[in-house]
Amino acid sequence: MNDITGKRTTLRFAEAEGFVYCQKETIDRIKANTLPKGDLFGVAKASALLGAKKTSDLIPHCHPVNIDSFSIQFEIFEEKNAVRILTQAKSIGKTGIEMEALTGVTVAALVIYDLLKPIDKSIEISSVRLLEKKGGKTDKQIAKFAFGSTSKILVCSDSCFAGKKEDNSGKIISELLKEEGVEVLEIKIIPDEPNVIKETITNWTNENIDLIVTTGGTGLGPRDNTTDTIKPMLEKEIPGIAEVMRSFGQDRTPFAMLSRSIAGSIGKSLIVSVPGSSNGAKESMTSILPAIFHSKKMMRGEGH
């Protein structure tokens, strides 16, 4: 099974369909409810629900998920001599729910096959497919916010600036941004000096960089100056971003609550400060990407 511990918990949605083809006479008997094994759609609906709930037991690499909503609809297509099965599933979790939607369709189709086979030997199950899925990083509606944006990364570290330690967090942030289609224009390493931090961010915001990420200086050490320097510079603070980063991190380490990460806007630039540790930087950015780029539209007055 794939490791999903690094994924965010989001609302997931999936819609799937499938068709059962049969003879015209069979369609007539379905409509007249004169089948030898009784209620066709009632049994198929119950079986689809049971099948969806058992998906992780049937398919080895599927993670168990909570199914928060599941619906099944049946429609008779007389011109095609077919029964259409449509399922819709919702879940709030770390992984998609499309396999549950598809399993529900498939099990319902098999039950319909079983109930119809005494009167029809030509039954065919066909065109089982996923119609739509939403949620997570593959959600196109959210992902498009980030694509084509510009960013710069500021590494605030005395030891990295002095050459005593190699920068890892800046590189990690850069890779995560590039995966979202964001152009990383620069990674700059500076000492954790308030005047240098302020000057650099001022210059970058004057360039209208979409996203400026600082890494380091968010802790409680005597030289952790980044948060204290940036906070009075912000025109609008966005506390929700920092809350999400700390909440996501706290589920993975008990020390995330000690982070003083901050986020806000200056002009048309979004500023996000994340911890200097590799894990802290990665987890913080994972928790907010790509959704934070919706702020780009908002700050430019392009609507919600």
C-alpha positions as CSV (number, residue, x, y, z in Angstrom):
1,M,0.0,0.0,0.0
2,N,1.2,3.5,-0.8
3,D,2.2,5.7,2.1
4,I,-0.5,8.4,2.5
5,T,0.7,9.8,5.8
6,G,1.9,12.9,4.0
7,K,-1.5,13.6,2.4
8,R,-4.0,16.2,3.6
9,T,-7.5,15.4,4.8
10,T,-9.9,16.8,2.3
11,L,-13.4,16.3,1.0
12,R,-13.3,13.6,-1.7
13,F,-16.0,13.0,-4.3
14,A,-16.4,10.4,-7.0
15,E,-19.0,9.5,-9.6
16,A,-19.1,6.3,-11.6
17,E,-21.4,4.5,-14.0
18,G,-21.9,1.2,-15.7
19,F,-24.4,-0.5,-18.0
20,V,-26.1,-3.9,-18.1
21,Y,-27.4,-4.8,-21.6
22,C,-30.2,-7.3,-22.2
23,Q,-33.1,-8.3,-24.4
24,K,-36.1,-6.0,-25.0
25,E,-38.3,-8.6,-23.4
26,T,-36.2,-8.5,-20.3
27,I,-36.5,-4.7,-20.1
28,D,-40.3,-5.1,-20.3
29,R,-40.3,-7.6,-17.4
30,I,-38.0,-5.3,-15.3
31,K,-40.6,-2.5,-15.8
32,A,-43.5,-4.8,-15.0
33,N,-41.6,-6.2,-11.9
34,T,-42.3,-9.8,-12.9
35,L,-38.8,-11.2,-12.4
36,P,-38.5,-14.8,-10.9
37,K,-36.1,-13.6,-8.2
38,G,-38.1,-10.6,-7.1
39,D,-37.1,-7.0,-6.6
40,L,-34.2,-6.2,-8.9
41,F,-33.2,-2.7,-8.0
42,G,-33.8,-3.1,-4.2
43,V,-31.4,-6.0,-4.0
44,A,-28.9,-4.4,-6.4
45,K,-28.9,-1.2,-4.3
46,A,-28.2,-3.0,-1.1
47,S,-25.5,-5.1,-2.7
48,A,-23.8,-2.0,-4.1
49,L,-23.7,-0.4,-0.6
50,L,-22.2,-3.6,0.8
51,G,-19.7,-3.9,-2.0
52,A,-18.5,-0.3,-1.7
53,K,-17.9,-0.8,2.1
54,K,-15.9,-3.9,1.3
55,T,-13.7,-2.3,-1.3
56,S,-10.5,-2.4,0.7
57,D,-11.1,-6.1,1.5
58,L,-11.4,-7.0,-2.2
59,I,-8.7,-4.8,-3.7
60,P,-5.3,-5.3,-1.9
61,H,-3.8,-1.8,-2.4
62,C,-6.9,0.1,-1.5
63,H,-6.8,1.9,1.8
64,P,-9.9,1.6,4.1
65,V,-11.8,4.8,3.9
66,N,-14.9,6.2,5.7
67,I,-17.8,6.5,3.3
68,D,-19.6,9.5,4.5
69,S,-22.2,9.5,1.6
70,F,-23.1,6.9,-1.0
71,S,-26.0,7.0,-3.5
72,I,-27.0,4.6,-6.2
73,Q,-29.4,5.4,-9.1
74,F,-30.8,3.1,-11.8
75,E,-32.1,4.2,-15.1
76,I,-33.7,2.2,-17.9
77,F,-32.6,3.0,-21.5
78,E,-35.3,1.4,-23.6
79,E,-33.7,2.5,-26.9
80,K,-30.5,0.6,-25.9
81,N,-32.1,-2.2,-24.0
82,A,-29.9,-1.3,-21.0
83,V,-29.9,-0.5,-17.4
84,R,-27.6,2.3,-16.3
85,I,-26.1,2.2,-12.9
86,L,-24.9,5.5,-11.4
87,T,-23.1,5.8,-8.1
88,Q,-21.9,8.9,-6.2
89,A,-19.6,8.7,-3.1
90,K,-18.2,11.3,-0.7
91,S,-15.6,11.0,2.0
92,I,-13.5,13.3,4.1
93,G,-10.1,11.6,4.2
94,K,-6.6,11.4,2.9
95,T,-7.2,9.3,-0.2
96,G,-9.8,9.2,-3.0
97,I,-13.0,7.3,-3.0
98,E,-13.3,6.5,-6.7
99,M,-12.6,2.8,-6.2
100,E,-15.6,2.6,-3.8
101,A,-17.8,4.2,-6.4
102,L,-16.6,1.8,-9.1
103,T,-16.9,-1.2,-6.8
104,G,-20.5,-0.2,-6.1
105,V,-21.3,0.0,-9.8
106,T,-19.6,-3.3,-10.5
107,V,-21.3,-5.2,-7.7
108,A,-24.7,-3.8,-8.6
109,A,-24.1,-4.9,-12.2
110,L,-23.2,-8.4,-11.1
111,V,-26.3,-8.6,-8.9
112,I,-28.5,-7.5,-11.8
113,Y,-26.8,-10.1,-14.0
114,D,-27.5,-12.8,-11.4
115,L,-31.2,-11.8,-11.1
116,L,-31.8,-11.7,-14.8
117,K,-29.8,-14.7,-16.0
118,P,-32.7,-17.2,-15.5
119,I,-34.7,-15.4,-18.2
120,D,-32.0,-13.9,-20.4
121,K,-28.7,-15.6,-21.6
122,S,-27.5,-12.6,-23.6
123,I,-26.8,-10.2,-20.7
124,E,-23.7,-8.1,-21.0
125,I,-22.0,-5.8,-18.4
126,S,-20.2,-3.0,-20.1
127,S,-18.7,0.5,-19.9
128,V,-18.0,0.7,-16.2
129,R,-16.0,3.9,-15.8
130,L,-15.2,6.8,-13.5
131,L,-17.1,10.0,-14.6
132,E,-15.6,12.4,-12.1
133,K,-13.5,12.7,-9.1
134,K,-12.7,15.7,-6.8
135,G,-10.5,16.4,-3.8
136,G,-6.8,16.2,-3.0
137,K,-4.0,17.4,-5.1
138,T,-5.4,15.9,-8.3
139,D,-8.4,18.3,-8.1
140,K,-8.0,20.3,-11.3
141,Q,-10.1,23.2,-10.0
142,I,-7.6,23.7,-7.2
143,A,-4.4,22.8,-9.0
144,K,-4.9,25.4,-11.7
145,F,-4.6,28.2,-9.2
146,A,-0.9,27.5,-8.8
147,F,0.1,26.9,-12.4
148,G,2.1,29.7,-14.0
149,S,2.7,31.6,-10.7
150,T,6.1,32.9,-9.7
151,S,7.9,32.4,-6.4
152,K,11.1,33.2,-4.6
153,I,12.5,31.4,-1.6
154,L,14.4,33.0,1.3
155,V,16.5,30.8,3.5
156,C,17.1,32.6,6.8
157,S,20.0,30.7,8.4
158,D,23.2,31.9,10.0
159,S,24.9,28.5,9.6
160,C,23.9,28.1,6.0
161,F,25.0,31.6,5.1
162,A,28.3,31.0,6.8
163,G,28.8,27.7,4.8
164,K,28.7,25.5,7.9
165,K,25.6,23.7,6.9
166,E,24.0,22.9,3.5
167,D,20.6,24.2,2.7
168,N,18.0,21.4,2.4
169,S,14.7,23.1,3.2
170,G,15.0,25.7,0.4
171,K,15.6,22.9,-2.2
172,I,12.7,20.9,-0.8
173,I,10.3,23.9,-1.1
174,S,11.5,24.6,-4.6
175,E,10.8,21.0,-5.7
176,L,7.3,21.1,-4.2
177,L,6.5,24.4,-5.9
178,K,7.8,23.1,-9.3
179,E,5.6,20.1,-9.0
180,E,2.6,22.4,-8.9
181,G,3.7,24.3,-12.0
182,V,5.1,27.3,-10.1
183,E,8.2,29.0,-11.5
184,V,10.9,29.3,-8.8
185,L,12.9,32.4,-9.8
186,E,15.5,32.4,-7.0
187,I,16.6,30.7,-3.8
188,K,18.6,33.2,-1.6
189,I,20.4,32.3,1.6
190,I,20.9,35.1,4.1
191,P,21.7,35.4,7.8
192,D,18.8,35.6,10.3
193,E,19.3,39.4,10.5
194,P,16.1,41.6,10.7
195,N,17.5,44.3,8.4
196,V,18.6,41.8,5.7
197,I,15.3,40.0,5.9
198,K,13.3,43.2,5.6
199,E,15.3,44.5,2.7
200,T,15.0,41.3,0.7
201,I,11.3,40.9,1.2
202,T,10.7,44.6,0.3
203,N,12.6,44.2,-2.9
204,W,10.8,41.0,-3.9
205,T,7.3,42.4,-3.1
206,N,8.1,45.4,-5.3
207,E,8.6,42.9,-8.1
208,N,5.1,41.5,-7.5
209,I,6.3,38.0,-6.9
210,D,3.2,35.8,-6.4
211,L,4.6,33.8,-3.5
212,I,7.6,34.4,-1.2
213,V,8.5,31.6,1.1
214,T,10.9,32.1,3.9
215,T,12.3,29.1,5.7
216,G,14.0,29.2,9.1
217,G,13.8,31.6,12.0
218,T,10.3,30.5,13.2
219,G,11.4,28.9,16.4
220,L,12.2,30.1,19.9
221,G,15.9,30.5,19.7
222,P,17.7,33.8,20.4
223,R,18.5,34.2,16.7
224,D,15.1,33.2,15.4
225,N,14.2,36.6,14.0
226,T,12.2,35.9,10.8
227,T,8.7,35.8,12.2
228,D,9.2,39.0,14.4
229,T,10.6,40.8,11.3
230,I,7.9,39.8,8.9
231,K,4.8,40.3,11.1
232,P,4.9,44.1,11.2
233,M,5.6,44.2,7.5
234,L,2.4,42.4,6.5
235,E,-0.5,44.5,5.2
236,K,-2.9,41.6,5.9
237,E,-2.2,38.7,8.1
238,I,-3.7,35.3,7.1
239,P,-3.8,33.3,10.3
240,G,-5.6,30.3,8.7
241,I,-2.5,29.4,6.7
242,A,-0.3,29.2,9.8
243,E,-3.0,27.3,11.6
244,V,-3.3,24.7,8.9
245,M,0.5,24.2,8.8
246,R,0.7,23.7,12.6
247,S,-2.3,21.4,12.7
248,F,-0.9,19.3,9.9
249,G,2.5,19.1,11.5
250,Q,1.1,18.4,15.0
251,D,-0.4,15.1,13.7
252,R,3.1,14.1,12.8
253,T,5.3,15.5,15.5
254,P,4.5,16.9,19.0
255,F,6.9,19.8,18.4
256,A,4.9,21.5,15.6
257,M,3.1,23.6,18.2
258,L,6.3,25.4,18.9
259,S,6.6,26.8,15.4
260,R,5.8,30.5,15.0
261,S,5.1,30.2,11.3
262,I,3.2,33.2,9.9
263,A,1.5,34.1,6.6
264,G,0.1,37.2,5.1
265,S,0.1,39.6,2.1
266,I,2.1,42.6,1.0
267,G,0.8,44.3,-2.1
268,K,0.1,41.5,-4.6
269,S,2.6,39.1,-2.9
270,L,1.8,36.3,-0.5
271,I,4.4,35.7,2.2
272,V,4.6,32.4,4.0
273,S,7.2,31.6,6.7
274,V,7.9,27.9,7.4
275,P,10.3,26.1,9.7
276,G,13.9,25.6,8.7
277,S,14.0,21.8,9.3
278,S,13.6,19.7,6.2
279,N,10.6,17.8,7.6
280,G,9.0,21.0,9.0
281,A,9.4,22.8,5.6
282,K,8.1,19.9,3.6
283,E,5.1,19.2,5.9
284,S,4.1,22.9,6.1
285,M,4.2,23.3,2.3
286,T,2.4,20.0,1.7
287,S,-0.5,21.1,3.9
288,I,-1.2,24.3,2.0
289,L,-0.3,23.5,-1.6
290,P,-1.8,24.2,-4.1
291,A,-4.8,25.8,-2.4
292,I,-2.9,28.9,-1.1
293,F,-2.7,30.2,-4.7
294,H,-6.4,31.0,-4.7
295,S,-5.2,34.0,-2.8
296,K,-3.6,35.2,-6.0
297,K,-7.0,35.7,-7.6
298,M,-8.4,37.3,-4.5
299,M,-5.6,39.8,-4.1
300,R,-6.0,40.8,-7.7
301,G,-9.7,41.2,-7.4
302,E,-10.6,38.4,-9.8
303,G,-13.3,37.0,-7.7
304,H,-13.6,33.8,-5.6
